[in-house]
Amino acid sequence: VTNFGPDAASNVELEDFTPSATTFVSLTQTSGPTFTCTDSTCTIASMARGARANFVAVYHTNGVAAEGGPIHSFVHK
């Protein structure tokens, strides 16, 4: 998540939707200003202009995805 400005962003929310044929395991923040995360949603009250936060989402496949094949996910901003 990056705030490209021109001002601080308020009530920022990252929501990661679970891809089909998978089960959500975790969403972990790895850097940046501290978000509060519950399951697949993370929020922060204010994010400074130019600030960046990185996250890692982990899923288990439900036996449908091809081995080595891609799993596509998207986030709501």
Salt bridges, closest charged atoms under 4 A:
none
